[in-house]
Amino acid sequence: MNSYHIRIAGREDAPFLREMLYESLYVPEGGEPFSRDILEEPFMKKYVEDWGRAGDLGYIAVNAAGKPAGSITIRYFDEGNKGFGYVSDDIPELGMALIPESRGQGLGTALMKELFRGMKERGIQKVSLSVAPENAAAMKLYERFGFQEAGMCGTSITMVADVI
């Protein structure tokens, strides 16, 4: 495994978080990638727009060369502006992605552990997310961290975990 470190995400990381938002869009093997224009759609750009607002928390994995390799974030949404994994106003929604060459090296697990630590420090008790059920690697990771199915949004599963 390559060496890396994890640091908190700041406002200056918004461009990278935007790239990771694109990487988080699951495309099945052999499927047609999404147009990058999707990042301009209100239902997508709200995940990183004005990053660093009250309640935002995120971490960036940085590789040995000093390049960002992945991110994990939480952001609160409300009934009038739901995210895909929205459960309630008081449960933040998790977003996570790794650059393709950094997958399968334990970075997702490390980022998840760091996020859970940070949420505990802030007194956050639950977290939600949305995942394509065909995304087996993500499903396996989320289930290891106690995420359980709480519903469906379109073709994706909404999952919730207790922050313990």
Secondary structure per residue as TSV (DSSP state, phi and psi in degrees):
chain	resnum	aa	ss	phi	psi
A	1	M	-	360.0	138.8
A	2	N	-	-69.9	152.4
A	3	S	-	-81.3	153.7
A	4	Y	E	-159.5	165.5
A	5	H	E	-134.8	161.5
A	6	I	E	-118.2	133.0
A	7	R	E	-131.1	161.3
A	8	I	E	-69.9	146.0
A	9	A	-	-86.8	131.6
A	10	G	-	-112.0	179.3
A	11	R	G	-54.7	-36.1
A	12	E	G	-67.0	-12.5
A	13	D	G	-89.6	0.5
A	14	A	H	-52.7	-43.4
A	15	P	H	-61.2	-40.5
A	16	F	H	-68.6	-40.5
A	17	L	H	-61.5	-34.3
A	18	R	H	-64.4	-42.7
A	19	E	H	-62.8	-40.3
A	20	M	H	-68.7	-31.6
A	21	L	H	-59.9	-43.5
A	22	Y	H	-63.2	-43.9
A	23	E	H	-63.5	-25.2
A	24	S	T	-75.9	-11.8
A	25	L	S	-75.4	110.8
A	26	Y	-	-70.9	127.3
A	27	V	-	-122.8	119.4
A	28	P	-	-60.6	154.2
A	29	E	T	-49.0	126.3
A	30	G	T	81.3	-1.9
A	31	G	-	-77.8	162.3
A	32	E	-	-80.4	122.6
A	33	P	-	-61.6	153.3
A	34	F	-	-67.5	149.7
A	35	S	-	-67.1	141.6
A	36	R	G	-63.7	-17.6
A	37	D	G	-60.1	-21.5
A	38	I	G	-59.0	-26.6
A	39	L	G	-67.2	-16.5
A	40	E	G	-88.6	-11.2
A	41	E	S	-70.7	137.0
A	42	P	H	-53.8	-36.7
A	43	F	H	-68.0	-16.7
A	44	M	H	-103.0	-47.7
A	45	K	H	-66.6	-18.5
A	46	K	T	-64.6	-16.4
A	47	Y	T	-72.4	-24.6
A	48	V	T	-129.9	-9.8
A	49	E	T	-58.6	135.1
A	50	D	T	56.3	40.8
A	51	W	T	-55.3	138.8
A	52	G	T	105.4	6.3
A	53	R	-	-72.3	169.1
A	54	A	T	-53.6	131.6
A	55	G	T	93.5	-19.4
A	56	D	-	-68.8	139.6
A	57	L	E	-146.4	133.6
A	58	G	E	-158.1	162.4
A	59	Y	E	-136.0	149.1
A	60	I	E	-119.5	130.5
A	61	A	E	-88.9	128.4
A	62	V	E	-118.0	129.8
A	63	N	E	-81.0	177.5
A	64	A	T	-61.1	-25.4
A	65	A	T	-83.7	1.1
A	66	G	S	84.0	10.5
A	67	K	-	-97.2	136.9
A	68	P	E	-61.2	135.4
A	69	A	E	-117.6	-13.5
A	70	G	E	179.4	168.8
A	71	S	E	-147.1	159.0
A	72	I	E	-142.4	134.9
A	73	T	E	-140.0	159.4
A	74	I	E	-129.2	147.7
A	75	R	E	-148.8	142.4
A	76	Y	-	-88.2	139.9
A	77	F	-	-125.1	171.1
A	78	D	B	-132.6	173.9
A	79	E	T	-52.3	-35.2
A	80	G	T	-84.2	-8.7
A	81	N	B	-147.9	66.2
A	82	K	-	-73.6	144.6
A	83	G	-	-88.4	174.3
A	84	F	T	-65.1	-29.5
A	85	G	T	-103.2	22.3
A	86	Y	-	-63.0	133.9
A	87	V	-	-121.2	-48.7
A	88	S	-	-161.7	165.0
A	89	D	T	-60.3	-27.7
A	90	D	T	-97.4	8.1
A	91	I	S	-117.6	115.7
A	92	P	-	-72.6	157.9
A	93	E	E	-104.0	133.4
A	94	L	E	-90.1	139.8
A	95	G	E	-130.3	140.9
A	96	M	E	-152.3	142.9
A	97	A	E	-161.3	154.6
A	98	L	E	-127.2	147.5
A	99	I	-	-65.0	146.2
A	100	P	G	-51.1	-41.5
A	101	E	G	-73.8	-5.4
A	102	S	G	-103.5	0.9
A	103	R	T	-76.6	152.8
A	104	G	T	75.5	18.8
A	105	Q	S	-117.8	8.0
A	106	G	S	91.8	-0.7
A	107	L	H	-64.8	-39.3
A	108	G	H	-60.2	-43.7
A	109	T	H	-63.5	-45.0
A	110	A	H	-62.8	-43.2
A	111	L	H	-63.8	-42.0
A	112	M	H	-63.2	-43.7
A	113	K	H	-60.3	-43.6
A	114	E	H	-65.5	-41.2
A	115	L	H	-64.0	-45.1
A	116	F	H	-61.3	-38.9
A	117	R	H	-61.1	-47.6
A	118	G	H	-63.5	-38.7
A	119	M	H	-66.5	-41.4
A	120	K	H	-57.4	-45.6
A	121	E	H	-57.7	-34.1
A	122	R	H	-88.6	-1.5
A	123	G	T	77.7	19.3
A	124	I	-	-78.5	128.3
A	125	Q	-	-98.9	-26.2
A	126	K	E	-140.8	157.7
A	127	V	E	-145.0	146.8
A	128	S	E	-122.4	169.5
A	129	L	E	-161.2	169.5
A	130	S	E	-125.1	134.9
A	131	V	E	-145.0	143.1
A	132	A	-	-72.4	128.1
A	133	P	T	-61.1	-22.2
A	134	E	T	-77.0	-12.8
A	135	N	-	-81.6	78.3
A	136	A	H	-59.4	-40.6
A	137	A	H	-64.0	-43.7
A	138	A	H	-66.6	-44.6
A	139	M	H	-57.3	-44.0
A	140	K	H	-62.1	-46.2
A	141	L	H	-60.4	-49.2
A	142	Y	H	-63.3	-41.1
A	143	E	H	-64.2	-34.9
A	144	R	H	-62.2	-28.3
A	145	F	T	-95.5	14.2
A	146	G	T	86.4	10.0
A	147	F	-	-69.8	137.1
A	148	Q	E	-129.5	148.0
A	149	E	E	-61.3	133.1
A	150	A	E	-123.5	-4.4
A	151	G	E	157.7	-170.4
A	152	M	E	-129.1	148.2
A	153	C	E	-133.1	106.1
A	154	G	T	64.3	-122.9
A	155	T	T	-99.7	4.6
A	156	S	E	-103.8	153.2
A	157	I	E	-91.9	133.5
A	158	T	E	-93.0	128.9
A	159	M	E	-124.3	151.2
A	160	V	E	-132.7	143.2
A	161	A	E	-132.2	148.7
A	162	D	E	-79.7	139.2
A	163	V	-	-88.4	106.2
A	164	I	-	-121.7	360.0
